[in-house]
Amino acid sequence: MIDQFYSPGVKLGHLRCGALASHIDGFADHLSSQGYTNQTARLKIRLAADLSAWLSRRHLRANDVEDEQVDSF
């Protein structure tokens, strides 16, 4: 869960939105299992959330992502 990288009380709902919303907490768990620091994990989670929002604005789903979309992002 992304909560492990943030102080209690920090609102995190905006990070769990968009095309990748169902993957964000699993991604955070992976970062934790790999030993990422809180600061680095927060940067990576924010990037994933930004990608998620970007995909949603373009009406794309997670399985629609290909090199072209990554390059555009």
N, CA, C, O and CB atoms as a CASP TS submission, in Angstrom:
PFRMAT TS
TARGET T0000
AUTHOR 0000-0000-0000
METHOD Language model
MODEL 1
PARENT N/A
ATOM      1  N   MET     1       0.830  -1.184   0.000  1.00  0.00           N
ATOM      2  CA  MET     1       0.000   0.000   0.000  1.00  0.00           C
ATOM      3  C   MET     1       0.876   1.249   0.000  1.00  0.00           C
ATOM      4  O   MET     1       1.945   1.286   0.609  1.00  0.00           O
ATOM      5  CB  MET     1      -0.945  -0.003   1.208  1.00  0.00           C
ATOM      6  N   ILE     2       0.398   2.247  -0.687  1.00  0.00           N
ATOM      7  CA  ILE     2       1.174   3.481  -0.772  1.00  0.00           C
ATOM      8  C   ILE     2       1.274   4.200   0.564  1.00  0.00           C
ATOM      9  O   ILE     2       2.188   4.999   0.769  1.00  0.00           O
ATOM     10  CB  ILE     2       0.564   4.402  -1.796  1.00  0.00           C
ATOM     11  N   ASP     3       0.349   3.927   1.473  1.00  0.00           N
ATOM     12  CA  ASP     3       0.330   4.590   2.779  1.00  0.00           C
ATOM     13  C   ASP     3       1.651   4.434   3.532  1.00  0.00           C
ATOM     14  O   ASP     3       2.032   5.316   4.302  1.00  0.00           O
ATOM     15  CB  ASP     3      -0.805   4.037   3.623  1.00  0.00           C
ATOM     16  N   GLN     4       2.350   3.322   3.316  1.00  0.00           N
ATOM     17  CA  GLN     4       3.583   3.055   4.047  1.00  0.00           C
ATOM     18  C   GLN     4       4.691   4.067   3.752  1.00  0.00           C
ATOM     19  O   GLN     4       5.649   4.178   4.517  1.00  0.00           O
ATOM     20  CB  GLN     4       4.068   1.672   3.722  1.00  0.00           C
ATOM     21  N   PHE     5       4.566   4.799   2.654  1.00  0.00           N
ATOM     22  CA  PHE     5       5.599   5.757   2.273  1.00  0.00           C
ATOM     23  C   PHE     5       5.257   7.201   2.644  1.00  0.00           C
ATOM     24  O   PHE     5       6.037   8.115   2.375  1.00  0.00           O
ATOM     25  CB  PHE     5       5.843   5.668   0.796  1.00  0.00           C
ATOM     26  N   TYR     6       4.093   7.404   3.258  1.00  0.00           N
ATOM     27  CA  TYR     6       3.632   8.754   3.568  1.00  0.00           C
ATOM     28  C   TYR     6       3.303   8.877   5.050  1.00  0.00           C
ATOM     29  O   TYR     6       3.025   7.882   5.719  1.00  0.00           O
ATOM     30  CB  TYR     6       2.405   9.115   2.716  1.00  0.00           C
ATOM     31  N   SER     7       3.336  10.097   5.550  1.00  0.00           N
ATOM     32  CA  SER     7       2.971  10.373   6.939  1.00  0.00           C
ATOM     33  C   SER     7       1.473  10.159   7.138  1.00  0.00           C
ATOM     34  O   SER     7       0.690  10.369   6.211  1.00  0.00           O
ATOM     35  CB  SER     7       3.369  11.816   7.334  1.00  0.00           C
ATOM     36  N   PRO     8       1.071   9.745   8.333  1.00  0.00           N
ATOM     37  CA  PRO     8      -0.359   9.592   8.614  1.00  0.00           C
ATOM     38  C   PRO     8      -1.100  10.906   8.371  1.00  0.00           C
ATOM     39  O   PRO     8      -0.594  11.985   8.678  1.00  0.00           O
ATOM     40  CB  PRO     8      -0.576   9.118  10.067  1.00  0.00           C
ATOM     41  N   GLY     9      -2.277  10.798   7.830  1.00  0.00           N
ATOM     42  CA  GLY     9      -3.087  11.983   7.586  1.00  0.00           C
ATOM     43  C   GLY     9      -2.923  12.596   6.209  1.00  0.00           C
ATOM     44  O   GLY     9      -3.729  13.436   5.808  1.00  0.00           O
ATOM     45  N   VAL    10      -1.888  12.190   5.474  1.00  0.00           N
ATOM     46  CA  VAL    10      -1.687  12.716   4.127  1.00  0.00           C
ATOM     47  C   VAL    10      -2.746  12.105   3.217  1.00  0.00           C
ATOM     48  O   VAL    10      -2.925  10.887   3.190  1.00  0.00           O
ATOM     49  CB  VAL    10      -0.242  12.406   3.600  1.00  0.00           C
ATOM     50  N   LYS    11      -3.442  12.955   2.475  1.00  0.00           N
ATOM     51  CA  LYS    11      -4.481  12.465   1.567  1.00  0.00           C
ATOM     52  C   LYS    11      -3.833  11.880   0.316  1.00  0.00           C
ATOM     53  O   LYS    11      -3.018  12.530  -0.338  1.00  0.00           O
ATOM     54  CB  LYS    11      -5.468  13.604   1.187  1.00  0.00           C
ATOM     55  N   LEU    12      -4.205  10.651  -0.005  1.00  0.00           N
ATOM     56  CA  LEU    12      -3.544   9.927  -1.090  1.00  0.00           C
ATOM     57  C   LEU    12      -4.490   9.482  -2.197  1.00  0.00           C
ATOM     58  O   LEU    12      -4.068   8.828  -3.150  1.00  0.00           O
ATOM     59  CB  LEU    12      -2.842   8.731  -0.538  1.00  0.00           C
ATOM     60  N   GLY    13      -5.752   9.830  -2.076  1.00  0.00           N
ATOM     61  CA  GLY    13      -6.741   9.383  -3.050  1.00  0.00           C
ATOM     62  C   GLY    13      -6.397   9.751  -4.483  1.00  0.00           C
ATOM     63  O   GLY    13      -6.677   8.991  -5.409  1.00  0.00           O
ATOM     64  N   HIS    14      -5.794  10.911  -4.664  1.00  0.00           N
ATOM     65  CA  HIS    14      -5.448  11.353  -6.021  1.00  0.00           C
ATOM     66  C   HIS    14      -4.393  10.459  -6.673  1.00  0.00           C
ATOM     67  O   HIS    14      -4.248  10.462  -7.895  1.00  0.00           O
ATOM     68  CB  HIS    14      -4.947  12.792  -5.986  1.00  0.00           C
ATOM     69  N   LEU    15      -3.665   9.703  -5.872  1.00  0.00           N
ATOM     70  CA  LEU    15      -2.656   8.796  -6.423  1.00  0.00           C
ATOM     71  C   LEU    15      -3.265   7.475  -6.876  1.00  0.00           C
ATOM     72  O   LEU    15      -2.629   6.703  -7.594  1.00  0.00           O
ATOM     73  CB  LEU    15      -1.570   8.533  -5.393  1.00  0.00           C
ATOM     74  N   ARG    16      -4.498   7.220  -6.453  1.00  0.00           N
ATOM     75  CA  ARG    16      -5.173   5.962  -6.781  1.00  0.00           C
ATOM     76  C   ARG    16      -6.296   6.200  -7.792  1.00  0.00           C
ATOM     77  O   ARG    16      -7.376   5.621  -7.670  1.00  0.00           O
ATOM     78  CB  ARG    16      -5.736   5.304  -5.504  1.00  0.00           C
ATOM     79  N   CYS    17      -6.049   7.026  -8.759  1.00  0.00           N
ATOM     80  CA  CYS    17      -7.050   7.348  -9.778  1.00  0.00           C
ATOM     81  C   CYS    17      -6.501   7.009 -11.161  1.00  0.00           C
ATOM     82  O   CYS    17      -5.295   6.846 -11.350  1.00  0.00           O
ATOM     83  CB  CYS    17      -7.455   8.846  -9.704  1.00  0.00           C
ATOM     84  N   GLY    18      -7.404   6.909 -12.104  1.00  0.00           N
ATOM     85  CA  GLY    18      -6.997   6.739 -13.491  1.00  0.00           C
ATOM     86  C   GLY    18      -6.844   5.298 -13.918  1.00  0.00           C
ATOM     87  O   GLY    18      -7.256   4.366 -13.228  1.00  0.00           O
ATOM     88  N   ALA    19      -6.239   5.150 -15.074  1.00  0.00           N
ATOM     89  CA  ALA    19      -6.132   3.847 -15.744  1.00  0.00           C
ATOM     90  C   ALA    19      -5.328   2.815 -14.957  1.00  0.00           C
ATOM     91  O   ALA    19      -5.534   1.613 -15.126  1.00  0.00           O
ATOM     92  CB  ALA    19      -5.505   4.028 -17.095  1.00  0.00           C
ATOM     93  N   LEU    20      -4.426   3.264 -14.110  1.00  0.00           N
ATOM     94  CA  LEU    20      -3.570   2.345 -13.359  1.00  0.00           C
ATOM     95  C   LEU    20      -3.948   2.253 -11.892  1.00  0.00           C
ATOM     96  O   LEU    20      -3.202   1.686 -11.093  1.00  0.00           O
ATOM     97  CB  LEU    20      -2.134   2.770 -13.477  1.00  0.00           C
ATOM     98  N   ALA    21      -5.097   2.804 -11.529  1.00  0.00           N
ATOM     99  CA  ALA    21      -5.507   2.883 -10.122  1.00  0.00           C
ATOM    100  C   ALA    21      -5.420   1.541  -9.405  1.00  0.00           C
ATOM    101  O   ALA    21      -4.966   1.476  -8.263  1.00  0.00           O
ATOM    102  CB  ALA    21      -6.921   3.412 -10.026  1.00  0.00           C
ATOM    103  N   SER    22      -5.843   0.490 -10.054  1.00  0.00           N
ATOM    104  CA  SER    22      -5.855  -0.825  -9.397  1.00  0.00           C
ATOM    105  C   SER    22      -4.455  -1.418  -9.233  1.00  0.00           C
ATOM    106  O   SER    22      -4.291  -2.446  -8.576  1.00  0.00           O
ATOM    107  CB  SER    22      -6.719  -1.789 -10.190  1.00  0.00           C
ATOM    108  N   HIS    23      -3.452  -0.779  -9.824  1.00  0.00           N
ATOM    109  CA  HIS    23      -2.080  -1.299  -9.760  1.00  0.00           C
ATOM    110  C   HIS    23      -1.170  -0.509  -8.813  1.00  0.00           C
ATOM    111  O   HIS    23      -0.077  -0.968  -8.484  1.00  0.00           O
ATOM    112  CB  HIS    23      -1.477  -1.299 -11.142  1.00  0.00           C
ATOM    113  N   ILE    24      -1.605   0.657  -8.380  1.00  0.00           N
ATOM    114  CA  ILE    24      -0.731   1.554  -7.621  1.00  0.00           C
ATOM    115  C   ILE    24      -0.278   0.930  -6.294  1.00  0.00           C
ATOM    116  O   ILE    24       0.906   0.977  -5.964  1.00  0.00           O
ATOM    117  CB  ILE    24      -1.448   2.876  -7.351  1.00  0.00           C
ATOM    118  N   ASP    25      -1.203   0.352  -5.543  1.00  0.00           N
ATOM    119  CA  ASP    25      -0.811  -0.235  -4.255  1.00  0.00           C
ATOM    120  C   ASP    25       0.117  -1.433  -4.437  1.00  0.00           C
ATOM    121  O   ASP    25       1.053  -1.609  -3.656  1.00  0.00           O
ATOM    122  CB  ASP    25      -2.051  -0.659  -3.469  1.00  0.00           C
ATOM    123  N   GLY    26      -0.124  -2.244  -5.437  1.00  0.00           N
ATOM    124  CA  GLY    26       0.773  -3.360  -5.722  1.00  0.00           C
ATOM    125  C   GLY    26       2.153  -2.876  -6.131  1.00  0.00           C
ATOM    126  O   GLY    26       3.165  -3.476  -5.768  1.00  0.00           O
ATOM    127  N   PHE    27       2.187  -1.790  -6.888  1.00  0.00           N
ATOM    128  CA  PHE    27       3.460  -1.185  -7.277  1.00  0.00           C
ATOM    129  C   PHE    27       4.204  -0.698  -6.031  1.00  0.00           C
ATOM    130  O   PHE    27       5.415  -0.887  -5.913  1.00  0.00           O
ATOM    131  CB  PHE    27       3.231  -0.012  -8.270  1.00  0.00           C
ATOM    132  N   ALA    28       3.479  -0.073  -5.109  1.00  0.00           N
ATOM    133  CA  ALA    28       4.093   0.398  -3.863  1.00  0.00           C
ATOM    134  C   ALA    28       4.634  -0.772  -3.048  1.00  0.00           C
ATOM    135  O   ALA    28       5.721  -0.679  -2.478  1.00  0.00           O
ATOM    136  CB  ALA    28       3.076   1.197  -3.030  1.00  0.00           C
ATOM    137  N   ASP    29       3.893  -1.858  -2.988  1.00  0.00           N
ATOM    138  CA  ASP    29       4.373  -3.052  -2.282  1.00  0.00           C
ATOM    139  C   ASP    29       5.656  -3.583  -2.912  1.00  0.00           C
ATOM    140  O   ASP    29       6.577  -4.003  -2.211  1.00  0.00           O
ATOM    141  CB  ASP    29       3.295  -4.147  -2.284  1.00  0.00           C
ATOM    142  N   HIS    30       5.706  -3.558  -4.239  1.00  0.00           N
ATOM    143  CA  HIS    30       6.917  -3.998  -4.939  1.00  0.00           C
ATOM    144  C   HIS    30       8.099  -3.095  -4.593  1.00  0.00           C
ATOM    145  O   HIS    30       9.202  -3.576  -4.332  1.00  0.00           O
ATOM    146  CB  HIS    30       6.686  -4.010  -6.465  1.00  0.00           C
ATOM    147  N   LEU    31       7.858  -1.781  -4.593  1.00  0.00           N
ATOM    148  CA  LEU    31       8.931  -0.845  -4.241  1.00  0.00           C
ATOM    149  C   LEU    31       9.436  -1.105  -2.829  1.00  0.00           C
ATOM    150  O   LEU    31      10.639  -1.063  -2.570  1.00  0.00           O
ATOM    151  CB  LEU    31       8.444   0.606  -4.367  1.00  0.00           C
ATOM    152  N   SER    32       8.511  -1.373  -1.926  1.00  0.00           N
ATOM    153  CA  SER    32       8.890  -1.669  -0.544  1.00  0.00           C
ATOM    154  C   SER    32       9.724  -2.946  -0.469  1.00  0.00           C
ATOM    155  O   SER    32      10.742  -2.993   0.221  1.00  0.00           O
ATOM    156  CB  SER    32       7.640  -1.801   0.339  1.00  0.00           C
ATOM    157  N   SER    33       9.287  -3.969  -1.177  1.00  0.00           N
ATOM    158  CA  SER    33      10.020  -5.244  -1.138  1.00  0.00           C
ATOM    159  C   SER    33      11.410  -5.128  -1.756  1.00  0.00           C
ATOM    160  O   SER    33      12.299  -5.924  -1.456  1.00  0.00           O
ATOM    161  CB  SER    33       9.228  -6.328  -1.864  1.00  0.00           C
ATOM    162  N   GLN    34      11.590  -4.136  -2.616  1.00  0.00           N
ATOM    163  CA  GLN    34      12.893  -3.907  -3.241  1.00  0.00           C
ATOM    164  C   GLN    34      13.782  -2.986  -2.406  1.00  0.00           C
ATOM    165  O   GLN    34      14.939  -2.753  -2.756  1.00  0.00           O
ATOM    166  CB  GLN    34      12.705  -3.317  -4.629  1.00  0.00           C
ATOM    167  N   GLY    35      13.245  -2.465  -1.309  1.00  0.00           N
ATOM    168  CA  GLY    35      14.049  -1.663  -0.389  1.00  0.00           C
ATOM    169  C   GLY    35      14.175  -0.188  -0.738  1.00  0.00           C
ATOM    170  O   GLY    35      15.088   0.483  -0.256  1.00  0.00           O
ATOM    171  N   TYR    36      13.278   0.324  -1.563  1.00  0.00           N
ATOM    172  CA  TYR    36      13.340   1.744  -1.918  1.00  0.00           C
ATOM    173  C   TYR    36      13.077   2.612  -0.692  1.00  0.00           C
ATOM    174  O   TYR    36      12.254   2.270   0.158  1.00  0.00           O
ATOM    175  CB  TYR    36      12.323   2.071  -3.031  1.00  0.00           C
ATOM    176  N   THR    37      13.775   3.726  -0.610  1.00  0.00           N
ATOM    177  CA  THR    37      13.542   4.679   0.469  1.00  0.00           C
ATOM    178  C   THR    37      12.195   5.362   0.251  1.00  0.00           C
ATOM    179  O   THR    37      11.649   5.335  -0.852  1.00  0.00           O
ATOM    180  CB  THR    37      14.688   5.728   0.544  1.00  0.00           C
ATOM    181  N   ASN    38      11.665   5.972   1.308  1.00  0.00           N
ATOM    182  CA  ASN    38      10.388   6.672   1.200  1.00  0.00           C
ATOM    183  C   ASN    38      10.435   7.746   0.120  1.00  0.00           C
ATOM    184  O   ASN    38       9.508   7.860  -0.683  1.00  0.00           O
ATOM    185  CB  ASN    38      10.010   7.295   2.542  1.00  0.00           C
ATOM    186  N   GLN    39      11.493   8.523   0.094  1.00  0.00           N
ATOM    187  CA  GLN    39      11.590   9.621  -0.874  1.00  0.00           C
ATOM    188  C   GLN    39      11.586   9.089  -2.315  1.00  0.00           C
ATOM    189  O   GLN    39      10.858   9.608  -3.161  1.00  0.00           O
ATOM    190  CB  GLN    39      12.869  10.449  -0.617  1.00  0.00           C
ATOM    191  N   THR    40      12.369   8.090  -2.588  1.00  0.00           N
ATOM    192  CA  THR    40      12.439   7.529  -3.940  1.00  0.00           C
ATOM    193  C   THR    40      11.123   6.849  -4.314  1.00  0.00           C
ATOM    194  O   THR    40      10.641   6.996  -5.437  1.00  0.00           O
ATOM    195  CB  THR    40      13.605   6.527  -4.048  1.00  0.00           C
ATOM    196  N   ALA    41      10.550   6.111  -3.380  1.00  0.00           N
ATOM    197  CA  ALA    41       9.273   5.436  -3.648  1.00  0.00           C
ATOM    198  C   ALA    41       8.188   6.467  -3.948  1.00  0.00           C
ATOM    199  O   ALA    41       7.390   6.272  -4.865  1.00  0.00           O
ATOM    200  CB  ALA    41       8.855   4.550  -2.444  1.00  0.00           C
ATOM    201  N   ARG    42       8.148   7.566  -3.187  1.00  0.00           N
ATOM    202  CA  ARG    42       7.137   8.599  -3.441  1.00  0.00           C
ATOM    203  C   ARG    42       7.302   9.188  -4.828  1.00  0.00           C
ATOM    204  O   ARG    42       6.305   9.457  -5.497  1.00  0.00           O
ATOM    205  CB  ARG    42       7.222   9.709  -2.389  1.00  0.00           C
ATOM    206  N   LEU    43       8.521   9.395  -5.276  1.00  0.00           N
ATOM    207  CA  LEU    43       8.757   9.911  -6.632  1.00  0.00           C
ATOM    208  C   LEU    43       8.241   8.932  -7.683  1.00  0.00           C
ATOM    209  O   LEU    43       7.601   9.333  -8.655  1.00  0.00           O
ATOM    210  CB  LEU    43      10.258  10.181  -6.855  1.00  0.00           C
ATOM    211  N   LYS    44       8.522   7.657  -7.482  1.00  0.00           N
ATOM    212  CA  LYS    44       8.082   6.640  -8.445  1.00  0.00           C
ATOM    213  C   LYS    44       6.555   6.473  -8.428  1.00  0.00           C
ATOM    214  O   LYS    44       5.940   6.287  -9.478  1.00  0.00           O
ATOM    215  CB  LYS    44       8.763   5.292  -8.140  1.00  0.00           C
ATOM    216  N   ILE    45       5.957   6.537  -7.257  1.00  0.00           N
ATOM    217  CA  ILE    45       4.502   6.449  -7.148  1.00  0.00           C
ATOM    218  C   ILE    45       3.855   7.654  -7.820  1.00  0.00           C
ATOM    219  O   ILE    45       2.856   7.508  -8.525  1.00  0.00           O
ATOM    220  CB  ILE    45       4.067   6.358  -5.667  1.00  0.00           C
ATOM    221  N   ARG    46       4.410   8.836  -7.609  1.00  0.00           N
ATOM    222  CA  ARG    46       3.876  10.049  -8.240  1.00  0.00           C
ATOM    223  C   ARG    46       3.964   9.939  -9.765  1.00  0.00           C
ATOM    224  O   ARG    46       3.030  10.325 -10.467  1.00  0.00           O
ATOM    225  CB  ARG    46       4.643  11.306  -7.746  1.00  0.00           C
ATOM    226  N   LEU    47       5.061   9.423 -10.271  1.00  0.00           N
ATOM    227  CA  LEU    47       5.221   9.236 -11.715  1.00  0.00           C
ATOM    228  C   LEU    47       4.182   8.251 -12.248  1.00  0.00           C
ATOM    229  O   LEU    47       3.579   8.485 -13.296  1.00  0.00           O
ATOM    230  CB  LEU    47       6.645   8.737 -12.040  1.00  0.00           C
ATOM    231  N   ALA    48       3.974   7.153 -11.526  1.00  0.00           N
ATOM    232  CA  ALA    48       2.960   6.172 -11.941  1.00  0.00           C
ATOM    233  C   ALA    48       1.565   6.790 -11.911  1.00  0.00           C
ATOM    234  O   ALA    48       0.753   6.530 -12.799  1.00  0.00           O
ATOM    235  CB  ALA    48       3.005   4.926 -11.030  1.00  0.00           C
ATOM    236  N   ALA    49       1.284   7.600 -10.902  1.00  0.00           N
ATOM    237  CA  ALA    49      -0.019   8.269 -10.816  1.00  0.00           C
ATOM    238  C   ALA    49      -0.185   9.280 -11.950  1.00  0.00           C
ATOM    239  O   ALA    49      -1.274   9.408 -12.510  1.00  0.00           O
ATOM    240  CB  ALA    49      -0.176   8.972  -9.453  1.00  0.00           C
ATOM    241  N   ASP    50       0.875   9.990 -12.288  1.00  0.00           N
ATOM    242  CA  ASP    50       0.816  10.930 -13.417  1.00  0.00           C
ATOM    243  C   ASP    50       0.558  10.190 -14.725  1.00  0.00           C
ATOM    244  O   ASP    50      -0.240  10.640 -15.548  1.00  0.00           O
ATOM    245  CB  ASP    50       2.126  11.741 -13.518  1.00  0.00           C
ATOM    246  N   LEU    51       1.228   9.059 -14.920  1.00  0.00           N
ATOM    247  CA  LEU    51       0.991   8.239 -16.106  1.00  0.00           C
ATOM    248  C   LEU    51      -0.453   7.743 -16.123  1.00  0.00           C
ATOM    249  O   LEU    51      -1.099   7.748 -17.171  1.00  0.00           O
ATOM    250  CB  LEU    51       1.972   7.046 -16.151  1.00  0.00           C
ATOM    251  N   SER    52      -0.953   7.322 -14.989  1.00  0.00           N
ATOM    252  CA  SER    52      -2.320   6.844 -14.878  1.00  0.00           C
ATOM    253  C   SER    52      -3.326   7.912 -15.303  1.00  0.00           C
ATOM    254  O   SER    52      -4.257   7.631 -16.059  1.00  0.00           O
ATOM    255  CB  SER    52      -2.603   6.398 -13.455  1.00  0.00           C
ATOM    256  N   ALA    53      -3.136   9.120 -14.820  1.00  0.00           N
ATOM    257  CA  ALA    53      -4.024  10.233 -15.179  1.00  0.00           C
ATOM    258  C   ALA    53      -3.892  10.565 -16.661  1.00  0.00           C
ATOM    259  O   ALA    53      -4.890  10.827 -17.331  1.00  0.00           O
ATOM    260  CB  ALA    53      -3.707  11.479 -14.325  1.00  0.00           C
ATOM    261  N   TRP    54      -2.679  10.555 -17.166  1.00  0.00           N
ATOM    262  CA  TRP    54      -2.419  10.850 -18.579  1.00  0.00           C
ATOM    263  C   TRP    54      -3.128   9.836 -19.474  1.00  0.00           C
ATOM    264  O   TRP    54      -3.755  10.205 -20.467  1.00  0.00           O
ATOM    265  CB  TRP    54      -0.898  10.846 -18.867  1.00  0.00           C
ATOM    266  N   LEU    55      -3.025   8.568 -19.118  1.00  0.00           N
ATOM    267  CA  LEU    55      -3.707   7.523 -19.885  1.00  0.00           C
ATOM    268  C   LEU    55      -5.216   7.732 -19.876  1.00  0.00           C
ATOM    269  O   LEU    55      -5.875   7.608 -20.908  1.00  0.00           O
ATOM    270  CB  LEU    55      -3.365   6.138 -19.324  1.00  0.00           C
ATOM    271  N   SER    56      -5.751   8.047 -18.716  1.00  0.00           N
ATOM    272  CA  SER    56      -7.197   8.253 -18.610  1.00  0.00           C
ATOM    273  C   SER    56      -7.662   9.429 -19.454  1.00  0.00           C
ATOM    274  O   SER    56      -8.711   9.358 -20.094  1.00  0.00           O
ATOM    275  CB  SER    56      -7.594   8.475 -17.159  1.00  0.00           C
ATOM    276  N   ARG    57      -6.901  10.495 -19.461  1.00  0.00           N
ATOM    277  CA  ARG    57      -7.276  11.655 -20.280  1.00  0.00           C
ATOM    278  C   ARG    57      -7.314  11.306 -21.756  1.00  0.00           C
ATOM    279  O   ARG    57      -8.017  11.949 -22.535  1.00  0.00           O
ATOM    280  CB  ARG    57      -6.305  12.807 -20.050  1.00  0.00           C
ATOM    281  N   ARG    58      -6.565  10.297 -22.135  1.00  0.00           N
ATOM    282  CA  ARG    58      -6.519   9.862 -23.536  1.00  0.00           C
ATOM    283  C   ARG    58      -7.407   8.638 -23.780  1.00  0.00           C
ATOM    284  O   ARG    58      -7.373   8.031 -24.850  1.00  0.00           O
ATOM    285  CB  ARG    58      -5.076   9.544 -23.941  1.00  0.00           C
ATOM    286  N   HIS    59      -8.192   8.296 -22.774  1.00  0.00           N
ATOM    287  CA  HIS    59      -9.130   7.158 -22.857  1.00  0.00           C
ATOM    288  C   HIS    59      -8.405   5.859 -23.188  1.00  0.00           C
ATOM    289  O   HIS    59      -8.885   5.049 -23.980  1.00  0.00           O
ATOM    290  CB  HIS    59     -10.212   7.429 -23.915  1.00  0.00           C
ATOM    291  N   LEU    60      -7.238   5.673 -22.566  1.00  0.00           N
ATOM    292  CA  LEU    60      -6.452   4.455 -22.738  1.00  0.00           C
ATOM    293  C   LEU    60      -6.469   3.660 -21.440  1.00  0.00           C
ATOM    294  O   LEU    60      -6.588   4.223 -20.352  1.00  0.00           O
ATOM    295  CB  LEU    60      -4.996   4.786 -23.162  1.00  0.00           C
ATOM    296  N   ARG    61      -6.349   2.350 -21.572  1.00  0.00           N
ATOM    297  CA  ARG    61      -6.278   1.456 -20.427  1.00  0.00           C
ATOM    298  C   ARG    61      -4.837   0.991 -20.258  1.00  0.00           C
ATOM    299  O   ARG    61      -3.996   1.221 -21.127  1.00  0.00           O
ATOM    300  CB  ARG    61      -7.239   0.245 -20.600  1.00  0.00           C
ATOM    301  N   ALA    62      -4.563   0.346 -19.154  1.00  0.00           N
ATOM    302  CA  ALA    62      -3.212  -0.129 -18.871  1.00  0.00           C
ATOM    303  C   ALA    62      -2.705  -1.060 -19.972  1.00  0.00           C
ATOM    304  O   ALA    62      -1.539  -0.977 -20.358  1.00  0.00           O
ATOM    305  CB  ALA    62      -3.178  -0.846 -17.521  1.00  0.00           C
ATOM    306  N   ASN    63      -3.559  -1.940 -20.478  1.00  0.00           N
ATOM    307  CA  ASN    63      -3.101  -2.886 -21.498  1.00  0.00           C
ATOM    308  C   ASN    63      -3.000  -2.249 -22.883  1.00  0.00           C
ATOM    309  O   ASN    63      -2.615  -2.927 -23.835  1.00  0.00           O
ATOM    310  CB  ASN    63      -4.036  -4.077 -21.554  1.00  0.00           C
ATOM    311  N   ASP    64      -3.336  -0.971 -23.020  1.00  0.00           N
ATOM    312  CA  ASP    64      -3.161  -0.249 -24.277  1.00  0.00           C
ATOM    313  C   ASP    64      -1.763   0.369 -24.405  1.00  0.00           C
ATOM    314  O   ASP    64      -1.389   0.855 -25.472  1.00  0.00           O
ATOM    315  CB  ASP    64      -4.216   0.839 -24.396  1.00  0.00           C
ATOM    316  N   VAL    65      -1.001   0.345 -23.317  1.00  0.00           N
ATOM    317  CA  VAL    65       0.299   1.024 -23.301  1.00  0.00           C
ATOM    318  C   VAL    65       1.321   0.262 -24.133  1.00  0.00           C
ATOM    319  O   VAL    65       1.582  -0.921 -23.918  1.00  0.00           O
ATOM    320  CB  VAL    65       0.808   1.181 -21.859  1.00  0.00           C
ATOM    321  N   GLU    66       1.880   0.979 -25.078  1.00  0.00           N
ATOM    322  CA  GLU    66       2.959   0.460 -25.912  1.00  0.00           C
ATOM    323  C   GLU    66       4.060   1.512 -25.950  1.00  0.00           C
ATOM    324  O   GLU    66       3.916   2.581 -25.356  1.00  0.00           O
ATOM    325  CB  GLU    66       2.455   0.107 -27.361  1.00  0.00           C
ATOM    326  N   ASP    67       5.133   1.225 -26.626  1.00  0.00           N
ATOM    327  CA  ASP    67       6.264   2.142 -26.696  1.00  0.00           C
ATOM    328  C   ASP    67       5.834   3.541 -27.140  1.00  0.00           C
ATOM    329  O   ASP    67       6.331   4.540 -26.620  1.00  0.00           O
ATOM    330  CB  ASP    67       7.318   1.596 -27.648  1.00  0.00           C
ATOM    331  N   GLU    68       4.925   3.607 -28.085  1.00  0.00           N
ATOM    332  CA  GLU    68       4.470   4.911 -28.605  1.00  0.00           C
ATOM    333  C   GLU    68       3.866   5.778 -27.495  1.00  0.00           C
ATOM    334  O   GLU    68       4.145   6.975 -27.418  1.00  0.00           O
ATOM    335  CB  GLU    68       3.431   4.707 -29.730  1.00  0.00           C
ATOM    336  N   GLN    69       3.034   5.168 -26.631  1.00  0.00           N
ATOM    337  CA  GLN    69       2.422   5.918 -25.560  1.00  0.00           C
ATOM    338  C   GLN    69       3.470   6.328 -24.506  1.00  0.00           C
ATOM    339  O   GLN    69       3.420   7.437 -23.974  1.00  0.00           O
ATOM    340  CB  GLN    69       1.304   5.093 -24.917  1.00  0.00           C
ATOM    341  N   VAL    70       4.388   5.448 -24.222  1.00  0.00           N
ATOM    342  CA  VAL    70       5.448   5.761 -23.255  1.00  0.00           C
ATOM    343  C   VAL    70       6.285   6.910 -23.774  1.00  0.00           C
ATOM    344  O   VAL    70       6.619   7.823 -23.018  1.00  0.00           O
ATOM    345  CB  VAL    70       6.340   4.525 -22.983  1.00  0.00           C
ATOM    346  N   ASP    71       6.628   6.882 -25.046  1.00  0.00           N
ATOM    347  CA  ASP    71       7.417   7.969 -25.637  1.00  0.00           C
ATOM    348  C   ASP    71       6.660   9.284 -25.581  1.00  0.00           C
ATOM    349  O   ASP    71       7.256  10.325 -25.307  1.00  0.00           O
ATOM    350  CB  ASP    71       7.787   7.641 -27.088  1.00  0.00           C
ATOM    351  N   SER    72       5.348   9.256 -25.835  1.00  0.00           N
ATOM    352  CA  SER    72       4.535  10.466 -25.798  1.00  0.00           C
ATOM    353  C   SER    72       4.430  11.011 -24.388  1.00  0.00           C
ATOM    354  O   SER    72       4.465  12.225 -24.184  1.00  0.00           O
ATOM    355  CB  SER    72       3.147  10.192 -26.355  1.00  0.00           C
ATOM    356  N   PHE    73       4.301  10.123 -23.412  1.00  0.00           N
ATOM    357  CA  PHE    73       4.203  10.555 -22.025  1.00  0.00           C
ATOM    358  C   PHE    73       5.484  11.221 -21.589  1.00  0.00           C
ATOM    359  O   PHE    73       5.595  11.656 -20.443  1.00  0.00           O
ATOM    360  CB  PHE    73       3.884   9.381 -21.112  1.00  0.00           C
TER
END
